[in-house]
């Protein structure tokens, strides 16, 4: 009974974890290999299409925020000029 408790405690301790390290590492890399087999990479045409969409979207948002910033700047300038009178 006492030996079973010592063995169980040893498996949970540093020694037990060190003994399990090679098997756990092998299992991890096996899982990584299996998951990489499931990965599908986009074609060149798909990458070009999504890149074009991203670039156009960035420019549209830049234009939108530039217009909003210009409007807020004009309102702040107008309010400050009205307060100076």
MMTF fields as JSON, N, C-alpha, C and O atoms, coordinates in Angstrom:
{
  "mmtfVersion": "1.0.0",
  "mmtfProducer": "UNKNOWN",
  "numBonds": 339,
  "numAtoms": 340,
  "numGroups": 85,
  "numChains": 1,
  "numModels": 1,
  "chainsPerModel": [1],
  "groupsPerChain": [85],
  "chainIdList": ["A"],
  "bondAtomList": [4, 2, 8, 6, 12, 10, 16, 14, 20, 18, 24, 22, 28, 26, 32, 30, 36, 34, 40, 38, 44, 42, 48, 46, 52, 50, 56, 54, 60, 58, 64, 62, 68, 66, 72, 70, 76, 74, 80, 78, 84, 82, 88, 86, 92, 90, 96, 94, 100, 98, 104, 102, 108, 106, 112, 110, 116, 114, 120, 118, 124, 122, 128, 126, 132, 130, 136, 134, 140, 138, 144, 142, 148, 146, 152, 150, 156, 154, 160, 158, 164, 162, 168, 166, 172, 170, 176, 174, 180, 178, 184, 182, 188, 186, 192, 190, 196, 194, 200, 198, 204, 202, 208, 206, 212, 210, 216, 214, 220, 218, 224, 222, 228, 226, 232, 230, 236, 234, 240, 238, 244, 242, 248, 246, 252, 250, 256, 254, 260, 258, 264, 262, 268, 266, 272, 270, 276, 274, 280, 278, 284, 282, 288, 286, 292, 290, 296, 294, 300, 298, 304, 302, 308, 306, 312, 310, 316, 314, 320, 318, 324, 322, 328, 326, 332, 330, 336, 334],
  "bondOrderList": [1, 1, 1, 1, 1, 1, 1, 1, 1, 1, 1, 1, 1, 1, 1, 1, 1, 1, 1, 1, 1, 1, 1, 1, 1, 1, 1, 1, 1, 1, 1, 1, 1, 1, 1, 1, 1, 1, 1, 1, 1, 1, 1, 1, 1, 1, 1, 1, 1, 1, 1, 1, 1, 1, 1, 1, 1, 1, 1, 1, 1, 1, 1, 1, 1, 1, 1, 1, 1, 1, 1, 1, 1, 1, 1, 1, 1, 1, 1, 1, 1, 1, 1, 1],
  "groupList": [{"groupName": "UNK", "atomNameList": ["N", "CA", "C", "O"], "elementList": ["N", "C", "C", "O"], "formalChargeList": [0, 0, 0, 0], "bondAtomList": [1, 0, 2, 1, 3, 2], "bondOrderList": [1, 1, 2], "singleLetterCode": "X", "chemCompType": "L-PEPTIDE LINKING"}],
  "groupTypeList": [0, 0, 0, 0, 0, 0, 0, 0, 0, 0, 0, 0, 0, 0, 0, 0, 0, 0, 0, 0, 0, 0, 0, 0, 0, 0, 0, 0, 0, 0, 0, 0, 0, 0, 0, 0, 0, 0, 0, 0, 0, 0, 0, 0, 0, 0, 0, 0, 0, 0, 0, 0, 0, 0, 0, 0, 0, 0, 0, 0, 0, 0, 0, 0, 0, 0, 0, 0, 0, 0, 0, 0, 0, 0, 0, 0, 0, 0, 0, 0, 0, 0, 0, 0, 0],
  "groupIdList": [1, 2, 3, 4, 5, 6, 7, 8, 9, 10, 11, 12, 13, 14, 15, 16, 17, 18, 19, 20, 21, 22, 23, 24, 25, 26, 27, 28, 29, 30, 31, 32, 33, 34, 35, 36, 37, 38, 39, 40, 41, 42, 43, 44, 45, 46, 47, 48, 49, 50, 51, 52, 53, 54, 55, 56, 57, 58, 59, 60, 61, 62, 63, 64, 65, 66, 67, 68, 69, 70, 71, 72, 73, 74, 75, 76, 77, 78, 79, 80, 81, 82, 83, 84, 85],
  "secStructList": [7, 2, 2, 2, 2, 2, 2, 2, 2, 2, 2, 2, 1, 2, 2, 2, 2, 2, 2, 2, 2, 2, 2, 2, 2, 2, 2, 2, 2, 2, 2, 2, 2, 2, 2, 2, 2, 2, 7, 7, 7, 7, 7, 2, 2, 2, 2, 2, 2, 2, 2, 2, 2, 2, 2, 2, 2, 2, 2, 2, 2, 2, 2, 2, 2, 2, 2, 2, 2, 2, 2, 2, 2, 2, 2, 2, 2, 2, 2, 2, 2, 2, 2, 2, 7],
  "xCoordList": [0.821, 0.0, 0.861, 0.606, 1.872, 2.756, 3.555, 3.821, 3.943, 4.697, 3.843, 4.355, 2.571, 1.677, 1.566, 1.537, 1.504, 1.419, 2.703, 2.661, 3.836, 5.116, 5.229, 5.692, 4.824, 4.887, 3.962, 4.351, 2.752, 1.795, 2.33, 2.194, 2.93, 3.462, 4.647, 4.816, 5.476, 6.639, 6.221, 6.886, 5.141, 4.666, 4.157, 4.221, 3.66, 3.169, 4.284, 4.137, 5.381, 6.477, 7.363, 7.028, 8.502, 9.436, 9.978, 10.108, 10.291, 10.818, 9.833, 10.204, 8.587, 7.561, 7.346, 7.166, 7.365, 7.185, 8.374, 8.206, 9.577, 10.752, 10.709, 11.14, 10.188, 10.065, 9.041, 9.205, 7.996, 6.934, 7.276, 6.599, 8.325, 8.644, 8.844, 8.232, 9.668, 9.848, 8.542, 8.289, 7.731, 6.466, 5.505, 4.814, 5.467, 4.581, 5.05, 4.228, 6.359, 6.904, 6.601, 6.202, 6.791, 6.493, 5.008, 4.656, 4.14, 2.703, 2.352, 1.501, 3.02, 2.764, 3.114, 2.313, 4.316, 4.725, 3.878, 3.664, 3.405, 2.5, 1.192, 0.66, 0.677, -0.55, -0.344, -1.218, 0.809, 1.103, 1.131, 0.561, 1.786, 1.863, 0.461, 0.154, -0.382, -1.748, -2.556, -3.321, -2.397, -3.139, -2.636, -3.425, -1.324, -0.777, -1.265, -1.35, -1.584, -2.134, -3.532, -3.968, -4.225, -5.586, -5.598, -6.631, -4.46, -4.387, -4.473, -3.818, -5.289, -5.34, -4.839, -5.265, -3.947, -3.374, -4.096, -4.486, -4.282, -4.997, -4.146, -2.916, -4.842, -4.136, -3.645, -4.033, -2.797, -2.27, -3.411, -3.397, -4.383, -5.517, -6.323, -6.732, -6.551, -7.284, -6.515, -7.109, -5.205, -4.389, -4.432, -4.554, -4.336, -4.406, -5.763, -5.838, -6.82, -8.164, -8.36, -8.868, -7.966, -8.155, -7.227, -7.597, -6.029, -5.123, -5.704, -5.611, -6.303, -6.942, -8.087, -8.23, -8.889, -9.996, -9.466, -10.021, -8.417, -7.844, -7.309, -7.551, -6.586, -6.018, -7.116, -7.032, -8.133, -9.248, -9.953, -10.283, -10.187, -10.848, -10.027, -10.583, -8.719, -7.853, -7.957, -8.06, -7.932, -8.047, -9.413, -9.505, -10.464, -11.803, -11.915, -12.469, -11.392, -11.418, -10.545, -10.907, -9.401, -8.538, -9.27, -9.213, -9.955, -10.729, -11.84, -12.049, -12.543, -13.626, -13.104, -13.668, -12.037, -11.51, -10.89, -10.894, -10.351, -9.823, -10.964, -10.825, -12.086, -13.24, -13.796, -14.108, -13.92, -14.418, -13.472, -13.926, -12.163, -11.173, -11.23, -11.136, -11.381, -11.489, -12.723, -12.66, -13.849, -15.081, -14.955, -15.355, -14.413, -14.263, -13.289, -13.506, -12.21, -11.241, -11.877, -11.618, -12.715, -13.403, -14.384, -14.49, -15.098, -16.04, -15.288, -15.714, -14.195, -13.41, -12.855, -12.885, -12.355, -11.832, -12.94, -12.73, -14.108, -15.235, -15.634, -15.873, -15.71, -16.093, -15.039, -15.395, -13.777, -12.732, -12.738, -12.493, -13.015, -13.097, -14.31, -14.23, -15.421, -16.629, -16.395, -16.906, -15.618, -15.343, -14.36, -14.325, -13.561, -12.555, -13.175, -12.559, -14.349, -14.997, -15.536, -16.112],
  "yCoordList": [-1.19, 0.0, 1.249, 2.184, 1.266, 2.42, 2.564, 3.68, 1.422, 1.482, 2.072, 2.821, 1.75, 2.276, 3.791, 4.491, 4.3, 5.738, 6.42, 7.509, 5.789, 6.367, 6.371, 7.356, 5.311, 5.23, 6.269, 6.963, 6.389, 7.365, 8.779, 9.611, 9.057, 10.392, 10.663, 11.78, 9.626, 9.79, 10.06, 10.834, 9.442, 9.66, 11.078, 11.615, 11.685, 13.049, 14.053, 15.218, 13.639, 14.545, 14.77, 14.397, 15.392, 15.739, 14.504, 14.505, 13.465, 12.249, 11.61, 11.178, 11.554, 10.975, 11.793, 11.243, 13.098, 13.961, 13.858, 13.911, 13.711, 13.551, 12.233, 12.165, 11.181, 9.896, 9.964, 9.294, 10.758, 10.862, 11.842, 11.866, 12.653, 13.704, 13.189, 13.737, 12.168, 11.713, 11.245, 11.551, 10.519, 10.029, 11.19, 11.215, 12.137, 13.29, 14.153, 14.671, 14.311, 15.099, 14.426, 15.09, 13.107, 12.368, 12.492, 12.672, 12.396, 12.546, 13.935, 14.096, 14.938, 16.319, 16.503, 17.032, 16.064, 16.224, 15.377, 15.762, 14.253, 13.438, 14.189, 14.193, 14.825, 15.613, 16.794, 17.109, 17.449, 18.579, 18.116, 18.771, 16.998, 16.461, 16.152, 16.464, 15.544, 15.221, 16.477, 16.51, 17.502, 18.747, 19.46, 20.049, 19.408, 20.058, 19.38, 20.026, 18.099, 17.404, 17.914, 17.819, 18.446, 18.955, 20.383, 20.85, 21.075, 22.466, 22.554, 21.799, 23.484, 23.757, 25.174, 26.109, 25.321, 26.623, 27.24, 26.528, 28.567, 29.219, 29.246, 29.197, 29.325, 29.424, 30.857, 31.762, 31.046, 32.383, 33.346, 34.511, 32.852, 33.678, 34.139, 35.298, 33.24, 33.596, 34.622, 35.547, 34.46, 35.412, 36.78, 37.788, 36.833, 38.115, 38.783, 39.998, 38.005, 38.564, 39.135, 40.246, 38.391, 38.889, 40.069, 40.972, 40.073, 41.202, 42.457, 43.539, 42.32, 43.458, 43.998, 45.211, 43.121, 43.551, 44.29, 45.319, 43.789, 44.425, 45.811, 46.764, 45.933, 47.233, 48.247, 49.396, 47.837, 48.752, 49.16, 50.333, 48.215, 48.521, 49.49, 50.406, 49.309, 50.22, 51.632, 52.588, 51.78, 53.114, 53.737, 54.939, 52.943, 53.478, 53.944, 55.01, 53.152, 53.572, 54.799, 55.675, 54.88, 56.051, 57.302, 58.349, 57.192, 58.318, 58.712, 59.896, 57.726, 57.993, 58.715, 59.726, 58.2, 58.823, 60.19, 61.059, 60.394, 61.706, 62.733, 63.861, 62.328, 63.228, 63.528, 64.678, 62.508, 62.718, 63.623, 64.528, 63.393, 64.208, 65.655, 66.584, 65.845, 67.187, 67.895, 69.066, 67.174, 67.771, 68.117, 69.208, 67.223, 67.495, 68.648, 69.498, 68.678, 69.782, 71.117, 72.106, 71.16, 72.412, 72.834, 74.021, 71.885, 72.207, 72.742, 73.728, 72.115, 72.577, 73.971, 74.829, 74.207, 75.536, 76.587, 77.685, 76.252, 77.18, 77.497, 78.659, 76.479, 76.678, 77.539, 78.434, 77.291, 78.089, 79.531, 80.449, 79.746, 81.099, 81.834, 83.034, 81.149, 81.775, 82.156, 83.172, 81.335, 81.612, 82.743, 83.358, 83.043, 84.108, 85.466, 86.465, 85.566, 86.852, 87.461, 88.547],
  "zCoordList": [0.0, 0.0, 0.0, -0.758, 0.84, 0.912, -0.375, -0.823, -0.98, -2.228, -3.35, -4.182, -3.383, -4.41, -4.295, -5.306, -3.061, -2.852, -3.304, -3.877, -3.049, -3.458, -4.98, -5.554, -5.632, -7.088, -7.699, -8.639, -7.186, -7.715, -7.534, -8.431, -6.394, -6.137, -7.061, -7.548, -7.304, -8.16, -9.608, -10.297, -10.084, -11.448, -11.632, -12.738, -10.588, -10.679, -10.458, -10.825, -9.876, -9.573, -10.779, -11.904, -10.517, -11.571, -12.282, -13.507, -11.541, -12.155, -13.115, -14.206, -12.707, -13.575, -14.828, -15.914, -14.682, -15.849, -16.793, -18.011, -16.24, -17.098, -17.858, -19.009, -17.22, -17.899, -19.029, -20.048, -18.864, -19.862, -20.985, -22.012, -20.795, -21.757, -23.185, -24.101, -23.419, -24.818, -25.474, -26.639, -24.74, -25.305, -25.567, -26.585, -24.65, -24.835, -25.999, -26.755, -26.15, -27.252, -28.587, -29.544, -28.651, -29.873, -30.224, -31.389, -29.213, -29.433, -29.937, -30.812, -29.374, -29.8, -31.276, -32.046, -31.668, -33.057, -34.002, -35.152, -33.54, -34.351, -34.581, -35.69, -33.528, -33.665, -34.602, -35.409, -34.497, -35.381, -36.837, -37.71, -37.094, -38.456, -38.989, -40.139, -38.163, -38.6, -38.89, -39.853, -38.077, -38.306, -39.561, -40.299, -39.803, -40.998, -42.275, -43.319, -42.209, -43.381, -43.722, -44.87, -42.739, -42.949, -43.507, -43.988, -43.445, -43.868, -45.385, -46.104, -45.858, -47.292, -47.513, -46.834, -48.45, -48.736, -49.922, -50.848, -49.906, -51.004, -52.276, -52.236, -53.384, -54.666, -54.856, -54.118, -55.845, -56.127, -56.491, -56.094, -57.238, -57.651, -56.427, -56.358, -55.467, -54.25, -53.422, -52.867, -53.339, -52.585, -53.234, -52.539, -54.541, -55.246, -55.053, -54.871, -55.093, -54.94, -53.533, -53.381, -52.521, -51.153, -50.864, -50.114, -51.448, -51.267, -51.884, -51.304, -53.059, -53.713, -52.862, -52.711, -52.317, -51.461, -50.237, -49.851, -49.632, -48.439, -48.777, -48.036, -49.882, -50.255, -50.55, -50.117, -51.275, -51.572, -50.286, -50.109, -49.394, -48.122, -47.292, -46.687, -47.251, -46.486, -47.036, -46.267, -48.361, -48.941, -48.681, -48.431, -48.735, -48.444, -46.993, -46.724, -46.061, -44.66, -44.441, -43.655, -45.12, -44.996, -45.481, -44.835, -46.615, -47.137, -46.169, -45.902, -45.65, -44.692, -43.447, -43.03, -42.864, -41.649, -41.931, -41.058, -43.148, -43.501, -43.573, -43.1, -44.168, -44.264, -42.868, -42.562, -42.027, -40.665, -39.886, -39.185, -39.997, -39.3, -39.785, -38.982, -41.081, -41.641, -41.086, -40.713, -41.033, -40.499, -39.023, -38.617, -38.215, -36.78, -36.57, -35.706, -37.362, -37.244, -37.557, -36.87, -38.594, -38.946, -37.859, -37.552, -37.277, -36.203, -34.98, -34.379, -34.615, -33.46, -33.731, -32.848, -34.922, -35.274, -35.208, -34.691, -35.726, -35.696, -34.258, -33.931, -33.388, -31.986, -31.285, -30.52, -31.525, -30.875, -31.368, -30.586, -32.661, -33.191, -32.643, -32.381, -32.467, -31.897, -30.438, -29.967, -29.72, -28.311, -28.142, -27.077, -29.143, -29.042, -29.26, -28.887, -29.838, -30.099, -28.877, -28.931]
}
